[in-house]
Amino acid sequence: MAASPPPSRPPRPPHPSPPSLSPRSPLSSSPSLSSPPSPSSPPSPSSPPSPSSPPSPSSLPPIRGAVAHHSGYGHTARQAAALAEGAESVPGVLADLLDVTVLDDALWAALDAAETITFGSPTHMGSTSAAFQRFAEAGTPVWAARGRQDELAAGFTNSAGVNGNKANALLSLTVFAAQHGMTWVPLGLAPGWIYASDGSPEELNRLGGFVGATARSPSDLGPEQAPADSDLRTAHHRGARVARAALRQALGRAAMEVAA
């Protein structure tokens, strides 16, 4: 809230006129001095308006998030579902699961309505899948119009290998979001499991990523058996963290509107 301007300084009273002296007889009489005018009273400053109560999460409309993903065999889809559950564990946040291989009006409308988008793709040949890339390139008109500017973004990926160059897939998602002018929310977890000699594969972020959530699904296991529970819990954390960031952003915007 802008501070009230200080009151204007009252005008300085004029100096009294000098006495009239008779020529060559300065001491013949005592001239009377006129009294200076009384200064006017300064205007009293107006009382600043009392600040309004800050907005609370319950005062906001629901925040919509989108989990825009491609899944080749169903493993990445399980990651996406766990992430959406994490987002909706934050009161006031809703999450839409969106399959980016269906490039229809409903997909673009859901993305336009979202305040945060988490992108997901399996890691194929060290990068995002061709299906996800088709979606990315189909959104060029949105990019040209800066339709995602300043929205929140995040990412996740899955592959059969422990490494599999998943980091490169996540960086591809990060660059994609940056092209749209979005603000990336990192995973926000310390590395688990093999980071320490006594680590456990049941720990969150067991694969030690920082940019986004990673998961491993062995090539001989179907989506009913993989990813591991710790990877799904990591995805759940990923969703909740993005949702909390979106809630803070919405509260900040509401507070600025109140102050204005």
C-alpha positions in Angstrom: 0.0 0.0 0.0 1.5 3.3 -1.0 2.2 5.6 1.9 0.1 8.8 2.2 2.0 11.9 1.0 3.4 14.1 3.8 1.4 17.3 4.5 2.6 20.3 2.6 4.7 22.7 4.7 2.8 25.9 5.7 3.9 29.1 4.0 6.7 31.0 5.8 5.4 34.2 7.4 6.7 37.4 5.7 9.4 39.3 7.5 8.1 42.5 9.2 8.7 45.8 7.4 11.7 47.8 8.7 10.9 50.8 10.8 10.7 54.3 9.2 13.6 56.5 10.5 13.7 60.3 10.3 16.6 61.5 8.3 19.6 62.5 10.4 17.6 61.9 13.7 17.7 58.1 14.2 17.3 58.5 18.0 14.7 61.2 18.1 11.9 58.7 18.6 11.4 55.0 19.1 9.7 53.6 16.1 7.0 51.1 16.7 7.4 47.8 15.0 4.5 46.1 13.5 3.7 42.6 14.9 4.4 39.8 12.4 1.3 37.9 11.3 0.5 34.7 13.1 1.4 31.7 11.0 -1.5 29.7 9.7 -2.0 26.3 11.3 -0.6 23.4 9.2 -3.2 21.1 7.7 -3.7 17.9 9.7 -2.6 14.9 7.8 -5.3 12.5 6.8 -5.4 9.2 8.6 -4.1 6.4 6.4 -6.7 3.8 5.6 -6.6 0.7 7.8 -5.0 -2.2 6.0 -7.3 -4.9 4.8 -7.0 -8.5 6.0 -4.5 -10.5 3.9 -6.1 -13.1 1.7 -6.3 -16.7 2.9 -6.3 -19.9 0.9 -10.0 -20.4 1.6 -10.8 -17.0 0.1 -9.3 -18.0 -3.3 -11.0 -19.8 -6.2 -9.7 -23.3 -6.9 -6.3 -23.4 -8.5 -6.1 -25.7 -11.5 -3.0 -27.6 -12.4 -2.4 -29.8 -15.4 -0.2 -32.9 -15.7 0.6 -33.0 -19.4 2.3 -36.3 -20.2 2.9 -39.1 -22.7 3.3 -42.7 -21.6 4.4 -45.4 -23.9 3.5 -48.5 -21.9 1.7 -47.2 -18.8 4.7 -46.7 -16.4 4.9 -43.0 -16.9 1.1 -42.7 -16.6 1.4 -44.2 -13.1 3.9 -41.5 -12.2 1.5 -38.9 -13.6 -1.4 -40.2 -11.5 0.7 -40.1 -8.3 1.8 -36.6 -9.1 -1.8 -35.5 -9.7 -2.8 -37.0 -6.3 0.0 -35.1 -4.7 -1.2 -31.8 -6.2 -4.8 -32.4 -5.0 -3.5 -33.2 -1.5 -3.0 -29.4 -1.1 -6.4 -27.8 -0.2 -7.8 -25.6 -2.9 -5.8 -27.3 -5.8 -7.3 -29.4 -8.6 -5.2 -31.4 -11.1 -6.1 -32.6 -14.6 -4.4 -35.6 -16.1 -3.8 -34.8 -19.8 -2.6 -37.2 -22.5 -0.6 -35.1 -24.9 -0.9 -37.6 -27.7 -4.5 -36.4 -28.2 -4.0 -33.0 -29.8 -7.6 -31.8 -29.7 -9.4 -28.6 -28.5 -10.1 -30.1 -25.1 -6.3 -30.5 -24.5 -5.5 -26.9 -25.4 -8.5 -25.6 -23.4 -7.4 -27.5 -20.3 -3.9 -26.2 -20.6 -5.1 -22.7 -21.1 -7.2 -23.0 -17.9 -4.2 -24.3 -15.8 -2.1 -22.1 -13.6 0.7 -24.6 -13.5 1.7 -27.4 -15.9 3.9 -30.4 -15.0 5.3 -32.0 -18.1 6.1 -35.7 -18.2 7.6 -38.1 -20.8 9.5 -41.4 -20.8 13.1 -41.1 -21.6 13.6 -42.5 -25.1 17.1 -42.7 -26.5 18.3 -40.1 -24.0 15.6 -37.5 -24.5 11.8 -37.0 -24.4 9.7 -39.2 -26.6 8.7 -38.4 -30.2 5.1 -38.3 -29.1 5.9 -35.6 -26.5 7.9 -33.7 -29.0 5.0 -33.6 -31.4 2.9 -32.0 -28.7 5.7 -29.5 -27.9 5.9 -28.4 -31.5 2.1 -28.3 -32.0 2.1 -25.6 -29.3 4.1 -23.1 -31.4 1.1 -20.7 -31.7 0.8 -20.6 -27.9 4.6 -19.9 -27.7 4.2 -17.1 -30.3 1.4 -15.5 -28.3 3.3 -15.9 -25.0 0.3 -17.8 -23.7 2.2 -19.6 -20.9 4.3 -16.6 -19.8 5.1 -16.6 -16.0 3.1 -19.8 -15.3 4.7 -22.4 -13.1 6.2 -25.5 -14.7 7.8 -28.8 -13.5 8.7 -32.1 -15.0 9.1 -35.9 -14.5 10.5 -38.8 -16.5 10.8 -42.6 -16.3 13.1 -45.2 -18.0 14.2 -48.8 -17.6 17.7 -48.0 -16.6 18.9 -46.4 -13.3 20.5 -43.7 -15.3 19.4 -44.0 -18.9 20.2 -40.3 -19.4 17.0 -39.3 -17.7 18.7 -36.0 -16.7 18.8 -35.0 -20.4 15.1 -35.7 -20.8 14.4 -33.4 -17.8 16.6 -30.7 -19.2 14.7 -30.9 -22.4 11.5 -30.3 -20.5 13.1 -27.4 -18.7 14.3 -25.8 -21.9 10.8 -26.3 -23.4 9.2 -24.5 -20.4 11.8 -21.7 -20.6 11.0 -21.2 -24.3 7.4 -20.4 -23.1 8.6 -18.0 -20.4 7.5 -20.3 -17.6 9.0 -20.5 -14.1 10.5 -23.9 -13.3 9.9 -25.5 -9.9 12.7 -28.0 -9.0 12.1 -31.2 -7.1 13.3 -29.9 -3.7 14.5 -33.2 -2.3 17.9 -34.4 -1.1 19.2 -37.5 -2.9 18.4 -40.8 -1.4 19.4 -44.5 -1.6 22.9 -44.9 -3.2 24.0 -41.4 -2.2 25.0 -42.9 1.1 26.4 -46.4 1.9 23.5 -47.0 4.3 20.8 -45.6 2.0 17.6 -47.5 1.3 15.8 -47.9 -2.1 12.6 -47.1 -0.1 13.8 -43.5 0.3 12.3 -40.6 -1.6 14.3 -39.4 -4.6 16.2 -42.7 -4.6 17.6 -42.0 -8.0 19.1 -38.6 -6.9 17.5 -36.1 -9.3 17.2 -32.4 -8.6 15.5 -30.9 -11.7 12.5 -33.1 -11.6 11.0 -36.4 -10.4 12.6 -39.6 -11.9 11.5 -43.2 -11.8 12.8 -46.6 -12.9 10.7 -49.3 -14.5 12.6 -52.5 -15.3 12.0 -53.5 -18.9 10.6 -56.9 -18.0 7.9 -55.5 -15.6 4.6 -54.1 -16.6 3.0 -50.9 -15.2 1.2 -53.0 -12.5 4.6 -53.7 -10.9 6.7 -50.6 -11.7 7.7 -47.9 -11.0 8.6 -48.7 -7.4 6.6 -47.3 -4.5 9.4 -44.9 -3.6 9.4 -43.5 -7.1 5.6 -43.0 -6.9 5.9 -41.3 -3.5 8.6 -39.0 -5.0 6.1 -38.1 -7.8 3.5 -37.5 -5.1 5.9 -35.1 -3.5 6.6 -33.5 -6.8 2.9 -32.7 -7.3 2.4 -31.3 -3.8 5.4 -29.1 -4.1 4.2 -27.5 -7.3 0.7 -27.1 -5.9 2.0 -25.3 -2.8 4.1 -23.0 -5.1 1.0 -22.2 -7.1 -1.0 -21.5 -4.0 1.7 -19.1 -2.8 1.8 -17.4 -6.1 -2.0 -17.0 -6.1 -2.0 -15.5 -2.6 0.7 -13.1 -3.6 -1.4 -11.9 -6.6 -4.4 -11.5 -4.3 -2.5 -9.5 -1.7 -1.2 -7.2 -4.4 -4.7 -6.6 -5.7 -5.9 -5.8 -2.1 -3.0 -3.4 -1.7 -3.8 -1.6 -4.9 
